């Protein structure tokens, strides 16, 4: 990945950006002028950028937003991390998601997303049929924001396969909303609830939903105040050799698809940058069975086995 750090962008950087597949702009210099230069590069007919990583950015620069909506946009991954994503910012990003047809992964690590911002962001999911992975790790979505995301995915569940809600203070009420989602959605493959506040009531609802779900390959409840029996139930159900999974991606009426047995199922390919870094390595690469909340080792194993490549 090519990095532009510690300075502002100049027009001379345009060619550099256009001919780079991965760009990381860091250092707090992404002011309005920078975003306009970036927009010019992204809409150039020769642009090949597929991954854009921004640290300290402005999502309210019209030229940049229009560049992301443009049919010339080649981005596959938009990584916005450690930025404060307000409700207004989230609304702008939702507008991008409704119109962009190339972005498959959006990473919003530690963006201070609260309930209101999550609701605004959810609107973008309703009209998007391209996004496959959304990471909302370590924000403040809570039950209300989780409910909005689940409702949006009920209306449009054709593409998203991985939703990472690690550390978002989601409790039983939010878990129940996602359980309702799982009863009708078969496109989600990985649903990550690590280090939330889901108790036995929410856990029981999720287990019940798995009986009707034919898509989930990884439901991670590690770090929640759950009874060990619920963790065991989730692990056993997902790893049951007789379990069938919906294949074919889009689970809309009229779309082609079928079912495969668990014994022949290959682990999905996941962009590990969606997961937090623990001690210098991605959490998806670790196999630690330590559990600060005492939920046991099965949850950790269930998750690491599913996402390790």
N, C-alpha and C positions, 0 to 999 in steps of 0.2 A: 504494500500500500504506500502511495506517495503522500508525504505530509507537507503541509504548508503551515508552519507554526511560528509563533512569536513575532508576526508582522502582519500588516494588512495586505490585501491583494492589490495588484496593479493590472492594468490592461495587458502587460507583458506576460502575465500568468495565464491568460486565456488559452493560448496554444498548448501550454503544459497540461492544463485541465482537460481540454478536449481530447488529447491523445493518451489519457491515463484511464485505466479501467477502474481503479480504486483511488479515491481521494479522501484525505483526512485533514480537515481544517480545524486547528486548535489554537488556544492561547488567548481567547477573548477579544479577537480583532475582527470578528464577523459583524461589522457595522453595515449600515445601509449601502454604502458604496461597494463593499465587498460582495454583498448579496446580488447587486445588479451585475457585477462582473461575472459572478458565478452563473447567473441566469443567462447571460449572453453565451457562455460556454455550453451550457446544457441544451440550448436550442440550436446550436450549430449543427448543420447537416452532417458534419464529420465527427461529431462527438461520440465517444465510445464508453463514457463513464457508466459503470454498472453499480458501483457501491459508493455512496456519499456519506461521510461521517462528519458531523458538525458538533463542535463543543462551544457553547456560548454563541447563540445565533439569534437572529430576528426572523420570525416567521410572518411578519406583517409587511414585508416588502413586496409590493404588488408584482413587480417584474419576476421575482423568484417564484412566487406562487403560480403565476401564469406559466412559467417554464416547466414546473412540475406537472401541470395539467396538459401541457402541449403533447401532441402526438409524436413530436420529435424526441421526447424524453426517453432515454435508454436505461434509466435507473431500474435496478432490480431490488436494491437494498437501500433504505433511508434510515440512517443510524443517528438519532438525536439524543445525546446523553448528557445528564447533569445540567439540564436547562430547565428553567421554570416555565412549565407549560400551563398558562392560565386558561380560563374558560374561553377567552377570546382567541388565544393561540390555537386551542383545540378545535374551535369552530373553523378556523382557517385550514387547519390540517384535514378536518373532515371534508371540507370542500375539495381538497386535493384528492382524497381517497375516492370521492364520488366520480371524479372525472379521469383520473390516471388509469392507464391500462397496462402499465409495465411493472410497477412496484409490487414485489412479491413478499417482501419482509420489511416491517417497520419496527424499530427498536427504540423504546422510550424509557431507558433505564434512569431511575432517580430524577425524574422530571417534575416532582412535586405535584403530580396530577391528583386533584381532589375529586369529590363527588360531582361537582358541577362540570369540571373539565372532562371527566369520564363520560358524562351524559352527552356533552357536545361531540366528543369523539365518536360515540356510539352511532350517531347519525350518519357518519361516513361509512360505517360498516354495512349499513342497510342497503346501500346502492353499489357496493363494491363486489366484483366477481373475479378479482385477480389476486388479492392479498392472501397469502398462504400462512404467514407467520406474523404474530403480533406479540411483542414482549413489553409488558408493563411492570417489570420488576421494580420493587421497592418504591411504590408510590403510596397514595392515601385514598384509594378508590372506595374502600369500605363497602357495606352492603348495598347502599343506594346506587353507587356507581356500578357495582357488579350487576345489579338488576338491570340497569340500562344496557349494558353490554350484552347480557344474555337475551334480553328482549330483541335487540337489534339482530342478533344471530338467528333468532327464531324466524325473523322476517326474511333474512337472506343468509342461508347456510350453505352456499354452493361451493365456496373455495377455501375458507380458513381451516387450516389443519392443526396449527399449534397456537395455543393461547397461554402465555406465561403470566400468571398473576401472583408470583412469589412475593410475599411480604406486603400485602395490601390491606390488612386489618379486616378481611372479609370473614364474617361469622356465619351462624346457622341460616339466617334469612337469605344471605347472598348465595349460600350453598344450595338452598332449596330452589332458587331461581335457576341455577345452573343444572340442577337435577331435572327440572322441567325441560330445559333446553336439550339435555341428553336424551330425553324420551322421544324427541322428534328429529334430532340432528344426527346424521351419520357421517358427516364429512370431517368433524374434529377427530384428530388422532391423538393429540397430546394436550392435556389440560393440567396445568401446574398450579397447585394451591399451597406450595411449601411455605411454612411459617406464616400462616394466617390464624384466625381465631375460630375455626370450625370445630364445633363440639359434636357430641354423639347424635343429636337430632339432625344436624345437617349431613353428617356422615352417613346416617341410615338412609336418608333421602337419595344420596348419591349412589349408594349400593343398590337400592331399589331401581334406580334409573338404569344402571348397567344391565339389568335383566332385559331391557328393551332396546338397548343401544347396540349397534352393529358396526361402530366405527372406532371407538376409543381403544387405543393400544396402551395408553399410559395415563393413569389418573393418579397424580402424586399428592398425597396428603401429609407428607413428612413435616414434622414440627408443629402440628396442630394438636390441641388438647382432646385427643380421641381415645376411645377404648381400643385396646389392642385387637379385640375381636373384629372391629370394623376394618382396621388396617389389613388383617389377615383375609377377610372376605374380599376386599378389593384386589389384593394380590392374587388370590386363588381364582377369582373370576376372570381376570384379565389373562392369566397364564394357563387357564384350562385348555388342554389340547383339543377339546371338542368344540371350543368356541369358534364361531364363524364371524368373519369380518366382511363388511361391505367393501367392495373394490370398485374402482371406476371413477373416483373423485367426486364428480358432481352428483348429488343425490336429489336431483329434480325429476319430476315426472317426465318421462320420455327420454331421459338420458340413459345411455348404455352403462351397465354395471353388472356386477355379479358378486359372488361370495367366495371367500377362500378359507380353508381350515387353518387354525392357529399353528399347526405343525409345519406348514409350508410358508408361514409368514416371515418375510424379511424385515429387519428393523428399518424404520424410515430414516431418510437422510435429514438431519437437522442442522441448521446453522448454529453452531455452538456459541457464537458471539451473542446469542440471545440470552445466555445464562451468565450469572455473576461469576466473578473471578474469586476463587478461594485459595489463598496461599500460593498464588502464581499460576494456578491451573484452573480451567473451567470446571465448574461444579459438575457438569455432565461427565467429566472424565474421572471423578472421584468415586471411590467405592467404600467410603467411610460409613460405618454402621452406628456411629455415635449419635445419640439422640438427647439433646438438652431437655426435651419435654417428656421423655420417657415413652414415646410412641412406638419404640421398637425398631428392629432392623429391616423388617419386611418392606416398609414403605420406601426406604432408601434404595433397597435392592430393586424394587419394582421400577423405580425411576431410572436408576443408572443403567440397568439392563436395556431399557427401551431406547435411551438416547445415545448410548455409547456406539461409536462407529468403529 
